[in-house]
Amino acid sequence: MAKLVFGMNQSLDGYVDHMAFAPSATLFRHFIEEAQKQAGSVYGRKMYEVMRYWDDDRPEWDAERHAFAAAWRNQPKWVVSRSLRSVGPNARLVEDDLAGALRALKAERHGEIEVAGPDLARSLTELGLIDEYRIYLHPVVLGQGKPYFAGPRPPLRLMAHDRIGEDVVRLTYVPA
């Protein structure tokens, strides 16, 4: 049975914003390794559109960017959207019955499936489907933006904490 894991970079004051701060080289290598191991990813429409950046090689990329793109392209993706009519390579559209589709996905797959995007994570949290939360806490204060928890905060239990690079702490929680 697969495990649904919601993990994102977060500021000290609880916001996620891929444009406001970027992962260090060490953290980016960590994300490459994570993407290579994942059994797939589930995206909401907005986050999927952001991640489509990795579909096409860019001349300015270094070897690590190419490695992340290859890992991202190779993994299966499920995109939750009522407005999209099609999705890119190695992706499947989930339009209806989010709970049923994700329960079936968890039952038929093995390993970790990334949940990407706070709005989707809110819906899956409300359905009790997220098995683990990973907060990559950065020493940045944004003061505003999209919160990591887009809805009510679920009761959580800290399972692990570790430092990645010089300034990021990964906090791993499970539902309590």
Residue pairs with C-beta under 8 A, 6 or more apart in sequence:
1 106
1 107
1 109
1 110
2 39
2 105
2 106
2 107
2 108
2 109
2 110
2 111
2 112
2 113
3 106
3 111
3 112
3 113
3 131
3 132
4 42
4 102
4 106
4 113
4 115
4 124
4 129
4 130
4 131
4 132
5 112
5 113
5 114
5 115
5 130
5 131
5 132
5 133
5 134
6 114
6 115
6 116
6 121
6 124
6 125
6 130
6 132
6 133
6 134
7 34
7 114
7 132
7 133
7 134
7 135
7 136
8 16
8 116
8 118
8 134
8 135
8 136
8 148
9 16
9 18
9 21
9 23
9 136
9 138
9 168
10 16
10 135
10 136
10 137
10 138
10 148
11 17
11 20
11 21
11 138
11 140
11 141
11 142
11 145
12 137
12 138
12 139
12 140
12 141
13 141
13 142
13 143
14 147
14 148
14 149
15 142
15 144
15 145
15 146
15 147
15 148
16 118
16 145
16 146
16 147
16 148
17 142
17 145
17 146
18 50
20 140
20 142
20 145
21 138
21 140
23 30
23 31
23 136
23 168
24 165
24 166
24 167
24 168
25 64
25 165
26 164
26 165
26 166
27 136
27 164
27 165
27 168
28 64
28 68
29 64
30 164
31 68
32 64
32 67
32 68
32 71
34 114
35 68
35 71
35 72
35 75
35 114
36 71
37 111
37 112
38 75
38 111
38 112
38 113
38 114
39 75
39 76
39 109
39 110
39 111
39 112
39 113
40 75
40 76
40 77
40 78
40 105
40 109
40 113
40 114
41 72
41 75
41 76
41 77
41 78
41 113
41 114
41 115
41 116
42 77
42 78
42 79
42 80
42 94
42 102
42 105
42 113
42 114
42 115
42 116
42 120
42 124
43 51
43 77
43 78
43 79
43 80
43 116
43 117
43 120
44 79
44 80
44 81
44 116
44 117
44 119
44 120
45 79
45 80
45 81
45 83
45 84
46 117
46 119
47 116
47 117
47 120
48 77
48 79
48 81
48 84
48 87
48 91
48 116
48 117
51 72
51 116
52 88
54 68
54 69
54 72
54 73
55 69
55 73
55 88
55 89
57 66
57 69
58 65
61 69
73 89
73 90
74 90
75 90
76 90
76 91
76 92
77 87
77 90
77 91
77 92
78 91
78 92
78 93
78 94
78 101
78 105
79 87
79 91
79 92
79 93
79 94
80 94
80 98
80 120
80 123
81 93
81 94
81 95
82 95
84 93
86 93
87 93
94 101
94 102
98 123
98 124
98 127
99 127
99 129
102 124
102 127
102 129
103 129
105 113
106 113
106 129
115 121
115 124
115 130
118 146
118 147
118 148
118 149
118 150
119 150
121 130
121 149
121 150
122 149
122 150
122 151
124 130
125 149
125 151
125 152
125 154
126 151
126 152
128 175
130 154
130 175
131 174
131 175
132 159
132 172
132 173
132 174
133 156
133 172
133 173
133 174
134 170
134 171
134 172
134 173
135 148
135 170
135 171
135 173
136 164
136 168
136 169
136 170
137 168
137 169
137 170
137 171
138 167
138 168
139 167
154 175
154 176
155 175
155 176
156 173
156 174
156 175
156 176
157 173
157 174
157 175
157 176
158 171
158 172
158 173
159 172
159 173
159 174
160 170
160 171
160 172
161 169
161 170
161 171
161 172
162 169
162 170
163 169
163 170
164 170
